[in-house]
Every structure is written in C-alpha cells, then in structure tokens.
C-alpha cells in the first residue's frame, strides 16, 4: 500500500485508539475513554490493521497486547498526534504573538546560572508564556525530546539520536566535585585524593548518564575500582537528602554544590577530579521548528550563556 493510500484511509481516531489500547490493554476501557461502544472500537482496530496489513494487538483472555508492529504503530501515532497538537499551539502563538507553553528539559547543572535566571526574567517580561521545566539526565531528556514531550533541552548529545537529527550549541563546562555532609568527621587537610576516599560509601549517578560515565572514568584513570555497592540516584535532590542523613560521599556539579554549601547543608572535599564530562549544550531537533514562544526562550538561554561566558560557543550537529 502506498503512503498516499494509507493517508486516505487513516483517521485521527485510529491513531488515538492505538494509544488508548497501548495504555489500557483493554478494548472496553479504551472504548470508554474514547466515548465509543466496544463494537465500534473493535471495528476501528480491524480497519487500521487492515490498512496496515498487519496485526497490531494480540487478543487474549487477559486483554489486548501490542505486537512488535503495534509498538511501532503506537510510537508513530504519538508523534503524529503530538504534531497536530503542536500545530494548534503554533497557530495560537502566531495569532497571539509570544503566547503558549514552552516545554524545556535541563540537567541540574544548568539551573543556577542559566535556566533559573532566564525563567525568572521571562515570567516578568512575557507573562503570556507558560513555562514547563523537566529536570533529568541527558539520556532521559533526549528521549523526551525525541518523542516530542519537550521542545528543546539543555544537556549533552550522547549518541541516543539519529545522526544529523539534532542541532546543539555548547553552553558551558560542568566541573564536578566530591561532597559529603557537614557532620561527616572525615579529615580533610586540603590534599585528599580519590584513592584516600575510595573505600567510603558512595552515592552515584545512575547509568548510562554522562555524569556516571565521567565518575567511572575518574576512578579508572586513578587505577581504582568503582566503589562497591553504591546507592544510585538520578535525582540531585535525593542525593543531597541522602548525604544529609549519612556520612556518604557523592559527586555533583560544582554549580549545584555551591548553592547547598552556602546553605550549610553539605561541604566540598578537596578531592580533585579530572574534567572528563565536557560541556553541556542547548539542543533542539532540526526537523521540528520552534514556536515563536519556544524560540524566544531558546534565544534567551543562549544569550544568558554568552553573558556568563563572555563569548559564544560553537554549534555542532
């Protein structure tokens, strides 16, 4: 079947049914969520399977479950419906100017110097723009941007995308440091090495994040094994909270450490870590133009990074 023929046969409710079935694994509940009768939902499913010439869901006594083709169809259905939603947002933004919601993802290191100042300024200068912020690791943010849940991100391009599918602008480096709670009695005379503290209990970033890879590389460079049985946490807040309830050690961005040090919640140890993490970037998809509101926020983050660095960083793809 040609793409043109498929377009003529597919309807938006076909796409929505795929997603509802994926979410519920139940034809009756999917029909209810779409305000359809179960026979109508069953007919829609038969129509789309006939149009694609493949079975998308296996019917069992426990429910309906996506086949490999169903998983792929759900992914594309989500992209298409997101595009339609984005079309409405873009039309609204075009008619109203810089209005609408901008969905930004960021690693925690960019918060103090870039994201927070820009968001604070945007709320004052453009009250018609809604801002949605997701804080996570670069791998999770890239996936969210790939599936259109984020407009653009501040993170690292770590190879989880198709070549040439993203554009990135390097913003700033992210020096790391070793921290612990203020009550930890560990003796630090200013010359601690990674070997001195390797046997302590550690909280490590979850894999496969860039920070986790940098930590592993630091131990390897020092000819040390990774600490045994660490606690793993992707949340920086959770890491800080765990530090405050223990004498464990953790590696966090220096920009984040400074905030909690000033609050008297943690202290930085003199352990020197090699700069293995590199710069983080402002990243967007090349095939999805930003709305006027998203472009305004994107440009504001770029401008803020130039003010902080006193010079622009190069683009990369």
C-alpha positions in Angstrom: 0.0 0.0 0.0 1.3 3.5 -0.9 1.7 6.2 1.7 -0.9 8.3 -0.2 -3.4 5.4 0.0 -2.7 4.9 3.8 -3.2 8.6 4.5 -6.6 8.5 2.8 -7.7 5.6 5.0 -6.3 6.6 8.4 -8.3 8.8 10.7 -7.2 10.6 13.9 -9.4 8.3 16.0 -7.5 5.3 14.6 -4.3 6.8 16.0 -5.9 7.6 19.3 -7.3 4.1 19.6 -3.8 2.6 19.2 -2.5 4.8 22.1 -5.5 4.0 24.3 -5.1 0.3 23.8 -1.4 0.6 24.5 -2.2 2.4 27.7 -5.0 0.2 29.0 -4.5 -3.2 27.3 -8.3 -3.4 27.4 -10.6 -2.9 24.5 -13.6 -2.0 26.7 -11.7 0.6 28.7 -10.1 2.1 25.6 -13.6 2.4 24.0 -14.9 4.1 27.2 -12.1 6.6 27.2 -12.9 7.5 23.5 -16.7 7.6 24.2 -17.2 4.7 21.8 -19.1 1.5 22.1 -16.8 -1.6 22.3 -18.1 -2.9 18.9 -17.2 0.5 17.3 -13.7 0.4 18.9 -13.3 -3.2 17.7 -14.2 -2.1 14.2 -11.7 0.7 14.2 -9.0 -1.7 15.2 -9.9 -4.0 12.4 -9.8 -1.1 10.0 -6.4 0.1 10.9 -4.9 -3.4 11.0 -6.4 -4.0 7.5 -5.0 -0.7 6.3 -1.5 -1.5 7.6 -1.9 -5.2 6.6 -0.5 -6.4 9.9 -1.8 -7.4 13.4 -1.2 -4.7 15.9 -2.6 -6.2 19.0 -2.9 -9.8 20.3 -6.3 -10.6 21.8 -6.0 -12.8 24.9 -8.2 -13.5 27.9 -6.1 -11.1 29.9 -6.6 -8.2 27.4 -5.0 -6.9 24.3 -1.3 -6.5 24.0 0.8 -4.8 21.3 2.8 -6.8 18.9 6.1 -5.6 17.6 4.1 -3.8 14.8 1.8 -2.4 17.5 4.7 -0.9 19.4 5.9 0.7 16.3 2.5 2.0 15.3 2.0 3.5 18.8 5.3 5.3 18.5 4.3 6.9 15.2 0.8 7.6 16.3 2.1 9.5 19.3 4.4 11.5 17.0 1.6 12.4 14.6 -0.9 13.4 17.3 1.8 15.5 19.0 2.4 17.2 15.7 -1.2 18.0 15.4 -1.3 19.4 19.0 1.8 21.4 18.2 0.1 22.7 15.1 -2.7 24.1 17.2 -0.2 25.6 19.6 1.8 27.2 16.8 -1.4 28.7 15.2 -2.4 30.1 18.6 1.1 31.6 19.1 1.0 33.0 15.6 -2.3 34.7 16.3 -1.5 35.9 19.8 2.2 36.6 19.5 4.5 35.0 22.0 2.0 33.1 24.0 1.7 29.4 24.8 3.6 26.8 26.9 7.3 26.2 26.3 8.5 22.7 27.5 12.1 22.8 28.4 14.3 19.9 29.7 17.5 20.5 31.6 20.2 18.8 33.5 20.5 20.2 37.1 23.9 21.8 36.5 22.4 24.4 34.2 19.8 25.6 36.7 21.7 28.1 38.9 23.4 30.2 36.1 21.2 29.7 33.1 17.7 28.2 33.5 16.5 29.9 36.7 17.6 33.4 35.7 16.0 33.1 32.3 12.8 31.7 33.6 12.5 34.4 36.2 13.0 37.1 33.6 10.6 35.5 31.1 7.8 35.4 33.7 8.2 39.2 34.1 8.7 40.2 30.5 6.3 37.8 28.8 3.5 36.8 31.2 1.6 35.2 28.3 4.3 32.4 28.1 3.8 29.3 30.2 7.0 27.5 31.2 7.3 23.8 31.9 10.6 22.6 33.2 11.7 18.9 33.4 15.0 18.1 35.2 16.6 14.8 34.4 19.7 13.2 33.0 20.7 13.8 29.4 19.7 10.4 28.1 16.2 10.8 29.6 15.9 14.3 28.2 16.9 13.3 24.7 14.3 10.6 24.7 11.6 13.0 25.8 12.6 15.5 23.1 12.7 12.7 20.5 9.1 11.8 21.4 8.0 15.4 21.3 7.4 15.8 25.1 10.0 18.6 25.2 10.5 21.5 22.8 14.3 21.6 23.4 16.7 20.7 26.1 19.9 21.7 27.9 22.1 18.6 28.2 24.6 16.5 26.3 24.2 14.8 22.9 25.2 11.3 24.0 24.6 9.3 20.8 20.9 8.3 21.5 19.8 10.3 18.5 19.9 9.7 14.7 22.9 11.4 13.0 22.0 14.8 11.8 18.7 14.9 13.7 19.7 17.4 16.3 21.4 20.8 16.4 23.4 21.8 19.5 25.1 24.9 20.8 27.7 24.3 23.5 27.0 26.5 26.5 29.3 25.8 29.5 31.5 23.3 31.2 30.4 21.4 34.2 33.2 20.9 36.7 32.4 18.1 39.2 33.4 17.9 42.9 33.2 15.4 45.7 30.9 16.4 48.6 29.6 15.0 51.9 27.5 16.1 54.8 28.8 18.8 57.1 28.7 16.3 60.0 31.0 13.7 58.3 34.1 13.5 60.5 36.4 12.7 57.6 39.7 14.6 58.0 40.4 16.9 55.0 43.6 18.9 55.3 43.3 20.1 51.7 45.1 17.3 49.9 42.7 14.4 49.7 42.9 12.2 46.6 40.3 9.9 45.1 42.4 6.9 46.5 42.0 8.3 50.0 38.2 8.2 49.9 37.6 5.2 47.5 36.7 2.9 50.3 33.9 5.2 51.7 30.3 4.6 51.0 29.2 6.5 47.8 26.0 7.8 46.2 26.5 7.6 42.4 24.5 8.9 39.5 22.5 6.2 37.7 23.9 4.8 34.4 24.1 5.5 31.5 24.1 9.2 32.2 27.2 11.2 31.1 28.0 12.1 34.8 28.0 8.4 35.7 30.4 7.7 32.8 32.6 10.6 33.9 32.7 9.2 37.5 33.6 5.8 36.3 36.3 7.2 34.1 37.8 9.2 37.0 38.1 6.0 39.1 39.6 4.2 36.1 42.1 7.0 35.5 43.1 6.7 39.1 43.6 3.0 38.7 40.8 2.3 41.2 37.7 0.1 41.1 34.3 1.7 41.2 33.1 1.8 44.8 31.3 -1.4 45.8 27.6 -1.4 46.4 26.9 2.3 46.0 23.4 3.9 46.3 22.4 5.0 42.8 20.2 8.1 42.3 19.3 10.1 39.3 17.8 13.0 41.3 20.1 15.6 42.7 17.6 16.5 45.4 17.6 12.8 46.5 21.4 12.8 46.5 21.6 15.8 48.7 18.9 14.5 51.1 20.8 11.1 51.4 24.0 13.0 52.1 22.4 14.9 55.0 21.2 11.6 56.6 24.5 9.8 56.3 28.3 10.1 56.1 28.3 9.0 52.4 30.1 10.8 49.6 28.8 11.9 46.2 29.9 13.6 43.0 27.8 16.6 41.9 28.3 19.6 39.7 30.2 22.4 41.4 27.5 24.9 40.5 25.0 22.8 42.4 27.4 22.2 45.3 27.9 26.0 45.9 24.2 26.5 46.5 24.0 23.8 49.2 27.3 24.7 50.7 26.1 28.3 51.2 23.0 26.8 52.9 25.3 24.8 55.3 23.9 21.5 54.1 27.0 19.9 52.6 30.7 20.5 52.4 33.0 20.1 49.5 36.1 17.9 49.9 39.5 18.8 48.4 39.5 15.7 46.1 40.5 16.8 42.6 38.6 15.2 39.7 39.7 15.3 36.1 37.5 17.2 33.6 36.0 14.2 31.8 32.4 15.4 31.5 32.9 18.2 29.0 30.5 21.0 28.0 26.7 20.7 28.0 24.7 22.1 25.2 21.4 23.8 24.1 19.8 21.1 21.9 16.9 21.0 19.5 15.6 18.8 16.7 16.4 20.1 13.2 13.1 18.7 11.8 10.8 20.5 14.2 10.8 24.3 14.1 10.3 26.0 17.4 7.2 28.0 18.0 7.7 31.8 18.5 7.4 31.4 22.3 9.9 28.5 22.3 12.3 30.4 20.1 12.2 33.3 22.4 13.1 31.2 25.4 15.7 29.3 23.4 17.4 32.6 22.4 17.2 33.9 26.0 19.1 30.9 27.3 21.7 31.3 24.6 22.1 35.0 25.4 22.4 34.2 29.1 25.2 31.7 28.4 27.1 34.2 26.3 26.8 36.8 29.1 28.1 34.3 31.6 30.9 33.0 29.4 31.7 36.4 27.7 31.9 34.6 24.4 29.7 32.3 22.2 30.4 28.6 21.9 30.4 26.8 18.5 27.4 25.0 17.0 27.7 21.2 16.4 25.4 18.7 14.8 
